[in-house]
Amino acid sequence: MSPQAATTGRLAEKPGDRSPYIVDAHHGGKASEMRLVEMSWGRLVDVHDVDANGVPNATPLFRDLVVKESVISDATGYVLERNPVTARTRLIIRRTFGAPARGGVTFEDLLRAAEGPLAPVQPRALAGTSSLPFSLVPRNACLVLRFDDLLEDSAATARSLEQTLSLHTGYPPTSPFRARVLFDPNHGGVSGGAFHSTRVLVDLTISPAEIAGIATPVPPNPVGLPASIPDAPQANVSLELPFEVDPARGQFLILRNLSGARLASEDNGPIVTTQTPSLQRALRS
């Protein structure tokens, strides 16, 4: 069992700026191979707390955090609102970070309730032994890929992260689809005195404000994935994660952990080998 298992899911401080993060189980970046533990989806938000007077703090405590779609504004716990200019959504938690419980509930309690468990994406392949139904994901959702170890998430890798996976849509899914791909800045662990992520986020919508952070230019996409045919049970979206570098096919970068280990090619869910060997997850949108 990971030495971090006892604190998994709890808040901790990142070295340096001491900003909070949520602990995921991992192997210290030293596993001999990595596994995709789960794939899920939710709503991408920036999370703010409030001051002692209940006024939202302007600076978010968590940027790009994925929460359950069921989280909505209510009278005591949350305010969910969308900025019409930036198209970003912020979740205000009506508690002060680090303060004692109010009404028996702390900021951390409400944060934990909002962020999980997320809706799962079942490990299905486009063909072969996979059984119906395919998971149905909202077109404007954010996909969450959680791995079992600390990822090599250097600034250089982050800039090219989109190259480590591919998305296709259609019947069958053969049309390339561009998304905003980023390391989850809020889940992971510490190794060598630095925070490292355990998750990759695939944001299916792209606002004009977010384009600047994407290495290869891409037009804004406020809608997300193309819609599936309502009565068609087949998958119209396919995500592939190559686990081998294949320069002949233009695959120069793959996901690795801190020690350089790649994704496992066995006991890691559906695999396709027709082109560059990859993990595959098929779904409907």
N, C-alpha and C positions, 0 to 999 in steps of 0.2 A: 504493500500500500504506500502511496505517496506520503512523504513526511509532512506535506501540507494538508493532509486529509482532515485533521482535527479542526482546521480553521477555514476549510472550504466554504465559500458563500458568505464569509464575514468581511467587513471592511478593514482595510489596512492602509498604511501610508506608503507612498512611493518615496524612494530615496531622493534626496535633492530638494524638490519643491514641496514635498510632503503632502501632495494632493492625494485624495482618497482613491482607492481602487477596490475591486471585489476579487477575493482570492479564488482561483480555480485550482483544482488538483493538477499536478504535473510531476515530471521526473527530473526537474532541475535543468532541463535542456540537454540531458545526457542519455536519453533513450537511444537504443540502437536503430529503431525505426519508429515512425509516428503513425497514429491512427486517428481517423476522423470519428470522434466519439458520437457526435450527433449533429444533425442539421435541423434548424428550426427557423421560424420567422416571427416578426413582430413589427412594431412601429418605432421608427428612429426619432429620438427626442434629445433635447438638452435639458438637464435636470437642475433646477434651482431650489434653494431652501428659502426660508423667510427669516427676518430679524425678530427681535424680541417683541416688536409691535405688530408682527404679522405682515410686514411689507416685504415683497420678494426682493432678494438680493440680485443685483444686476448681472453679476458674474456667475455663470453656471458652475456647479460643483462637478458635474459630469457632462461632457460633450459626446454626442454620438452614442448614446446609450439606447439599447433596444428594449422596449417594454411590451407587455401584453397588449393586444388590440382592445381588450375589454376595459382597459384603464380609461376612465372618463372623469370629467369634472364632477365633484360632489361637494357637500356642505362642509365637510370636516377634514378631508385628507388631501385632495388633489385639485389643481386647476390645470386644464389642458387647453392650450391656445396656440394658434398658428400666426406667424408673422407674415402679413400679406406682401411685404417687400422682399424679404429673403426667402420666403416659402419654407422656413424652418419651423419646427414645432417645439414648443417648450412645455415641460411638465414642472409645475410648481408644487412642491411638497410642503404642505402647511405645517411644517415643524422646522425648528432650528437645528442644523447639523451639530451633533455633539451635545445637545442640551438634554436634560432629564426628560423622562416621558411626560406627556401631557394627555390626560384622558387614558392613561395606561398604554400609550403608543408613542414610540420615538420616530425620528426621521428614518433611522435604519430599518425599523419595522415596516414602514410604508414603502421604502425603497425596495426591500426584499419582496413585498407583496406585488409591486408593480412590475418587477423585472423577471418574474418566473412563477411557474414554469411556462416557457413559450410554447407556441403550437409547433408540433414536430413535423418535419418533412420525412416521410418514410423512405428507407433506402431501396429505391426501385430503379431498375435499368430499363432502357427503352425496349429491349428485346430479351429473349431468353426465358429464365425461370421466374421472373418477377410476376406477381399476381396483382390484379386490380383490387381496389381502386388506387390511382395515383393521388398523392396529396394535392389539395387545391389551395393555392397561395394567392392572396390579393395581388393585383397587378402592381400596386404601389408599395408593397411591403419591403422590408429589409431582411435578407437572408443572413443567418448566423451559422458559421461553420466553427464548431468547437473541437479542438484537437487535444490530445492527451499529454502534450509537452509544451515547453516554452519555445516560441517561434523565433527564428532569426529575423528580427524586425528592425534592422538598421534603417537609417534614413534612405540609403541607396535602394534597398529592397522595397521599402514603402513606396518610393517613386515609381517603381516598375511592377508593383504587386499585381496589377491587372493582367500581366503576362503569365502569371502562375495558374490561371484558370481560364476556361472559356464557357460562354453561354450561347446557346442557339435556340431559336424559336421556329415554330411552324409545324406543318404536318407533312412529313416528319420534321423534327427540329434540325434544320440545316442552315438557317439564316443567322449570321452572327448578330449578337445583341450586346451593346455597350452598357456597362453599369459603372457605378463608382465603387471601387474596391479599396478597402482600407483595413488596417489592423485595428482590432477593437482596443481602444485606449483605456478601457475600464475593467477588463478581466485579464487575469494572468497571475504572475508571481515575480519574485525577485531572485536574481542570480548575478554573482559578481558585482554586487552593489548597485544594480540597475534593474528597473522594471522591464519585463518582457511580456508580450501578449500571448494568449493561448487561443485567440479567436480571430477569424477573418470575417468582416462584414461585407455583404454585397448589396449595396443600396440601389434598388431598381429604378429609382427616379433621380434625376439630376436637375438641380435648380441653376439659374444663371450664376448665383453667388458661389456655387460649388465647382464650377468649371475650372476656375483658376487653380484648384488643387489637383487637377488631373493632368498627367504628363502629356498624353496624346490628346489633341483637341477633339471635343465631342459636342454636338449640339445639345441644348437643354432638352430634358424629357420630363415634363411634369406628370405624365400619365403612367409610365412604367412599362411593364410587359404588354405585348399584344394579348387580347382576350382569347381564351379558348372557345371552341364551339360548344355551346351549352350541353347538347345531347351526346357529344363525342367523348367516350371514356378514355381515349388515347392521350398520352402526354403530348403537350405542345411546347415544353421547355426542357432543355437538357443542360446540365452543368457538368463539366469535366475538369478534373484535377490531375494533370499529368504527374507521374511519379518517376519519369526518366527525362533527362535532357536529350533532345533530338534535333540537332542543328539542321539536318536535312529537311525537316518539316517546320523549321522556324521556332522550335521550342528551346530557348536558351536559358530559361529560368524556371525553377520549381520551388515549391515550399520546402523548407528545411527547418530542423530545430537548431538550437544554439551550437551543438556539436557537429552540425552538417548532415545529420541523418535525414533521409527522405521519407516519404509516405510508404507504408507497408503495402506490398502488392498481394498479400494474402490476409484473410480474416479481417477485411477492411471494407466490406460491403461490395456492391456490384462493380465489376471491372470490365473495361472494354479494351481490346487489343488490336482492333482493325487498323488504327493509325498509330499515333503516339500512345503507348499504354497509359491508361488513366483510370482513376475512380470516376464513376458516373452516378449522378442522381437525376432522375426524371420526375417531372411534376406537371400539374396543370395550373393555368393562371386565369 
